[in-house]
């Protein structure tokens, strides 16, 4: 029987069991893009809550062996900042644990250049960590803050809610595909796709702006279909299993992807399942449409309404008035090819 990384988390890492009493300092633990901690046990004023997230990038899994070290440093922090953005939070600080096969001063200098570039964009500070010898692996833990009880979670979607995504989808996966194919002649459109893979844009400002309008949110790291599936799972109950309908022609594709030379069907598949976008996918009541349109204009970030939450379990694509069930999800570290 095939098990996913999420099965492993569910079966092994709920260490205290489902029925144990939750400590007063913990609001939300395993199951969202970040944990939510209450500050009240340490601070009498509960005006803010703390967000904590962690991600690991391994050579050969999350980036190709010949990726420029500056791009590795940039992305390692960007994917963590994106987790804070998905919670509607403001990133504050991070720690770094890095395993190095050898000491390479030029590599380290360039890695830290990329890391600093992302840190400076969001005014966040490296405050500690660990350095060891071994296969190249980078683990970053990040902390942020959010006004009390305003954090976005995966669990708030309701039937009738609209489904939105920021930016465009499929670019990162297309960039990876180009690199894996060993393309020798890269045009400007294709280079943009590779840049999107190496340097994703965490949507912090949008995450903060939609806090009072969105009902649920996640960042798209493993593909739209897979990550939207997490919203559906967390928002469902035993009695009410939710689903979603997505309109294929509304899923935003960048000009670079459309001009990449890939077949249209391949572009759409990458947008649905490819991952590495680090855009936000969120849901909101229909009454919030005007507010979200204003946020898109003010943030200068495209936000597309791509479908709706339904009261029927499953994920469906609407294409040319046909309704097609989606069975393929997104990237899973332990899935068998």
C-alpha positions as CSV (number, residue, x, y, z in Angstrom):
1,X,0.0,0.0,0.0
2,X,1.4,3.4,-1.0
3,X,1.6,6.0,1.7
4,X,2.1,9.8,1.3
5,X,4.1,12.2,3.4
6,X,0.8,13.4,4.9
7,X,-0.1,9.8,5.9
8,X,3.2,9.6,7.7
9,X,2.5,12.9,9.6
10,X,-1.0,11.7,10.5
11,X,0.0,8.2,11.6
12,X,3.2,9.0,13.5
13,X,3.7,12.7,14.4
14,X,0.6,13.5,16.3
15,X,2.7,12.6,19.4
16,X,0.2,13.5,22.1
17,X,-2.8,11.8,20.4
18,X,-6.0,13.3,19.2
19,X,-7.7,13.5,22.5
20,X,-4.9,15.0,24.7
21,X,-5.5,18.4,26.3
22,X,-4.1,21.3,24.3
23,X,-1.7,23.6,26.2
24,X,-2.9,27.2,26.7
25,X,0.0,28.5,24.7
26,X,-1.0,26.6,21.5
27,X,-3.8,27.8,19.2
28,X,-3.2,25.6,16.2
29,X,-0.6,22.9,15.7
30,X,-0.1,20.3,12.9
31,X,-2.1,20.7,9.7
32,X,-1.6,24.3,8.5
33,X,1.2,26.2,6.8
34,X,2.4,27.3,10.2
35,X,1.6,26.7,13.8
36,X,-0.2,29.5,15.7
37,X,1.1,30.2,19.2
38,X,-0.6,32.3,21.9
39,X,1.5,35.0,23.4
40,X,-0.8,35.4,26.5
41,X,1.0,32.9,28.7
42,X,4.2,35.0,28.3
43,X,2.6,38.4,27.8
44,X,-0.6,39.6,29.6
45,X,-1.8,41.3,26.4
46,X,-3.1,38.9,23.7
47,X,-3.1,41.4,20.8
48,X,-0.9,39.2,18.6
49,X,-0.2,35.6,18.0
50,X,3.1,34.0,16.8
51,X,3.5,31.9,13.7
52,X,6.1,29.2,13.4
53,X,6.9,27.2,10.2
54,X,9.9,25.1,9.0
55,X,10.9,23.7,5.6
56,X,13.8,21.6,4.3
57,X,15.5,21.8,0.9
58,X,17.6,18.8,-0.2
59,X,20.0,18.7,-3.1
60,X,18.7,16.5,-5.9
61,X,15.1,16.7,-4.5
62,X,14.2,20.4,-4.1
63,X,16.9,21.8,-6.4
64,X,19.2,20.4,-9.1
65,X,22.8,19.8,-8.1
66,X,24.1,22.5,-10.4
67,X,21.7,25.2,-9.2
68,X,23.5,28.5,-8.5
69,X,24.1,28.9,-4.7
70,X,22.6,32.4,-4.7
71,X,19.3,30.9,-6.1
72,X,19.4,28.1,-3.5
73,X,19.8,30.6,-0.6
74,X,17.0,32.9,-2.0
75,X,14.5,30.1,-2.5
76,X,15.3,28.3,0.8
77,X,14.1,31.4,2.6
78,X,11.4,32.4,0.1
79,X,9.4,29.1,0.5
80,X,9.4,29.7,4.3
81,X,8.2,33.3,3.9
82,X,5.5,32.0,1.7
83,X,4.2,29.8,4.6
84,X,3.9,32.9,6.7
85,X,2.1,34.7,3.9
86,X,-0.4,31.9,3.6
87,X,-1.3,32.4,7.2
88,X,-1.8,36.2,6.6
89,X,1.2,36.9,8.7
90,X,4.2,39.3,8.8
91,X,7.6,37.4,8.9
92,X,10.0,38.4,11.6
93,X,13.0,36.2,12.0
94,X,14.5,32.8,11.0
95,X,17.0,30.2,12.0
96,X,19.2,28.2,9.6
97,X,20.4,24.6,9.9
98,X,22.7,23.7,7.0
99,X,24.5,20.4,6.2
100,X,27.6,20.9,3.8
101,X,29.5,18.1,2.0
102,X,32.6,20.4,2.3
103,X,33.7,23.9,3.1
104,X,33.5,25.9,-0.1
105,X,34.0,29.6,0.6
106,X,32.8,30.8,-2.8
107,X,29.7,28.7,-2.6
108,X,28.9,30.0,0.9
109,X,29.4,33.6,-0.1
110,X,27.0,33.3,-3.0
111,X,24.5,31.3,-1.0
112,X,24.4,34.0,1.7
113,X,24.0,36.7,-1.0
114,X,20.8,35.1,-2.2
115,X,19.6,34.4,1.4
116,X,20.3,38.1,2.4
117,X,18.4,39.3,-0.7
118,X,15.2,37.6,0.4
119,X,15.7,38.5,4.0
120,X,16.2,42.2,3.2
121,X,13.1,42.3,1.0
122,X,11.0,41.4,4.0
123,X,13.1,43.0,6.8
124,X,13.7,39.7,8.6
125,X,16.7,38.6,10.5
126,X,18.8,35.4,10.9
127,X,19.1,34.8,14.6
128,X,20.8,31.4,14.9
129,X,21.0,27.9,13.7
130,X,23.4,24.9,13.2
131,X,26.1,23.9,10.7
132,X,27.1,20.3,10.1
133,X,29.0,18.1,7.7
134,X,27.0,15.9,5.3
135,X,24.9,15.8,2.1
136,X,23.8,19.3,1.1
137,X,20.6,20.1,3.0
138,X,19.1,23.4,4.1
139,X,16.5,23.7,6.9
140,X,15.0,27.0,7.8
141,X,12.6,27.7,10.7
142,X,10.7,31.0,10.4
143,X,8.6,33.0,12.8
144,X,6.1,35.7,12.1
145,X,3.2,37.5,13.8
146,X,-0.5,38.0,13.1
147,X,-3.2,40.0,15.0
148,X,-4.9,37.7,17.5
149,X,-7.6,35.4,15.9
150,X,-7.0,36.8,12.4
151,X,-4.6,34.1,11.1
152,X,-5.8,32.4,7.8
153,X,-6.1,28.6,8.1
154,X,-6.9,25.8,5.7
155,X,-10.1,24.9,7.6
156,X,-12.5,27.8,6.9
157,X,-13.9,27.1,3.4
158,X,-17.7,26.8,3.0
159,X,-20.0,25.8,0.2
160,X,-20.5,28.6,-2.3
161,X,-17.2,30.2,-1.5
162,X,-15.2,31.4,-4.5
163,X,-11.7,29.9,-5.1
164,X,-8.9,32.4,-5.9
165,X,-5.2,32.1,-6.9
166,X,-2.6,34.9,-7.0
167,X,-0.3,35.4,-9.9
168,X,0.0,32.7,-12.5
169,X,0.4,28.9,-12.2
170,X,2.7,26.4,-13.8
171,X,5.8,28.6,-14.3
172,X,8.0,26.9,-11.8
173,X,7.2,23.4,-12.9
174,X,7.8,24.4,-16.5
175,X,11.2,25.9,-15.6
176,X,12.1,22.6,-13.9
177,X,11.0,20.6,-16.9
178,X,13.3,22.8,-19.2
179,X,16.3,22.2,-16.9
180,X,15.7,18.5,-16.6
181,X,15.5,18.2,-20.4
182,X,18.9,19.9,-20.7
183,X,17.7,22.6,-23.1
184,X,20.8,24.2,-24.7
185,X,19.2,27.3,-26.3
186,X,16.9,29.1,-23.8
187,X,14.9,32.0,-25.0
188,X,13.7,34.9,-22.9
189,X,10.3,33.3,-22.2
190,X,11.9,30.1,-21.1
191,X,14.4,31.9,-18.9
192,X,11.6,33.7,-17.1
193,X,10.1,30.3,-16.3
194,X,13.5,29.1,-14.9
195,X,13.7,32.3,-12.9
196,X,10.3,31.7,-11.4
197,X,11.4,28.2,-10.3
198,X,14.6,29.6,-8.6
199,X,13.1,32.8,-7.2
200,X,9.5,32.5,-6.3
201,X,7.6,35.6,-5.0
202,X,6.1,35.2,-1.5
203,X,2.8,37.0,-1.5
204,X,3.1,38.5,2.0
205,X,1.2,41.8,1.2
206,X,-1.7,39.9,-0.4
207,X,-1.9,37.5,2.6
208,X,-2.1,40.4,5.0
209,X,-4.7,42.2,2.9
210,X,-7.1,39.3,2.5
211,X,-7.1,38.4,6.2
212,X,-10.5,39.9,6.8
213,X,-12.0,38.6,3.6
214,X,-10.7,35.1,3.0
215,X,-12.2,32.0,4.6
216,X,-9.3,29.7,4.0
217,X,-5.8,29.9,2.5
218,X,-2.8,27.8,1.5
219,X,0.4,28.4,-0.5
220,X,0.8,26.3,-3.7
221,X,4.0,24.3,-3.3
222,X,2.9,20.8,-4.4
223,X,0.4,21.8,-7.2
224,X,-3.0,23.5,-7.2
225,X,-5.0,20.2,-7.2
226,X,-3.0,18.8,-4.3
227,X,-2.9,21.9,-2.2
228,X,-6.6,22.8,-2.8
229,X,-7.3,19.2,-1.7
230,X,-5.8,20.1,1.7
231,X,-8.2,23.0,2.1
232,X,-11.1,20.7,1.2
233,X,-9.9,18.0,3.7
234,X,-9.4,20.5,6.5
235,X,-12.7,22.3,5.9
236,X,-14.8,19.1,5.7
237,X,-16.5,17.4,8.6
238,X,-17.5,13.7,8.9
239,X,-21.1,14.8,8.0
240,X,-20.2,17.3,5.3
241,X,-17.5,16.4,2.8
242,X,-16.7,19.4,0.6
243,X,-15.5,19.5,-3.0
244,X,-14.5,22.0,-5.6
245,X,-15.2,22.9,-9.2
246,X,-12.5,24.7,-11.2
247,X,-13.0,26.3,-14.6
248,X,-10.0,25.4,-16.7
249,X,-10.1,28.5,-18.8
250,X,-9.9,30.7,-15.7
251,X,-6.7,29.2,-14.3
252,X,-4.1,31.9,-15.0
253,X,-1.2,31.1,-17.3
254,X,1.7,33.6,-17.8
255,X,2.7,34.9,-21.2
256,X,6.0,33.2,-20.7
257,X,4.3,29.8,-20.2
258,X,2.1,30.3,-23.2
259,X,5.1,31.3,-25.3
260,X,7.3,28.5,-24.0
261,X,6.7,26.1,-26.9
262,X,4.9,23.6,-24.6
263,X,1.6,22.2,-25.8
264,X,-1.5,23.8,-24.3
265,X,-2.5,20.5,-22.6
266,X,1.0,20.4,-21.0
267,X,0.7,24.0,-19.8
268,X,-2.7,23.2,-18.2
269,X,-1.3,20.1,-16.6
270,X,1.6,22.0,-15.1
271,X,-0.7,24.7,-13.8
272,X,-2.9,22.0,-12.1
273,X,-0.3,19.6,-10.8
274,X,3.2,21.0,-11.2
275,X,3.9,22.7,-7.9
276,X,6.8,25.1,-7.1
277,X,4.5,28.2,-7.7
278,X,4.3,29.5,-4.1
279,X,1.3,31.5,-5.1
280,X,-1.6,31.7,-2.7
281,X,-4.8,29.7,-3.2
282,X,-7.6,31.0,-1.0
283,X,-11.4,30.9,-0.7
284,X,-13.8,33.7,0.1
285,X,-17.6,34.3,0.3
286,X,-19.1,35.7,-2.9
287,X,-19.9,38.9,-0.9
288,X,-16.1,39.7,-0.8
289,X,-15.6,39.8,-4.6
290,X,-15.3,43.6,-4.8
291,X,-13.0,43.8,-1.9
292,X,-10.7,41.2,-3.4
293,X,-10.7,43.0,-6.8
294,X,-9.6,46.1,-5.0
295,X,-6.8,44.2,-3.2
296,X,-5.6,42.9,-6.5
297,X,-5.5,46.4,-7.9
298,X,-3.8,48.0,-4.9
299,X,-1.2,45.2,-4.5
300,X,-0.5,45.1,-8.3
301,X,-0.8,41.3,-8.0
302,X,-3.2,39.5,-10.3
303,X,-5.9,37.6,-8.3
304,X,-8.0,35.2,-10.4
305,X,-11.4,33.7,-9.4
306,X,-11.1,30.1,-10.8
307,X,-14.0,28.2,-9.3
308,X,-16.1,27.5,-6.2
309,X,-16.5,25.2,-3.2
310,X,-19.3,22.7,-3.6
311,X,-21.3,20.4,-1.3
312,X,-20.1,17.3,-3.2
313,X,-16.9,15.5,-2.3
314,X,-14.3,15.6,-5.0
315,X,-12.3,17.9,-7.2
316,X,-13.7,18.7,-10.7
317,X,-12.6,20.6,-13.8
318,X,-15.1,22.4,-16.0
319,X,-13.9,22.4,-19.6
320,X,-16.1,23.3,-22.5
321,X,-19.2,22.6,-20.4
322,X,-17.9,19.2,-19.5
323,X,-17.3,18.2,-15.8
324,X,-14.2,16.0,-15.3
325,X,-13.1,14.5,-12.0
326,X,-9.5,15.1,-11.1
327,X,-7.8,12.0,-9.5
328,X,-4.2,13.1,-9.8
329,X,-3.0,15.3,-7.0
330,X,0.3,17.1,-6.6
331,X,3.9,16.4,-5.7
332,X,4.5,13.8,-2.9
333,X,8.0,12.9,-1.6
334,X,7.0,9.3,-1.0
335,X,4.7,8.6,-3.9
336,X,5.7,5.8,-6.3
337,X,6.0,6.7,-10.0
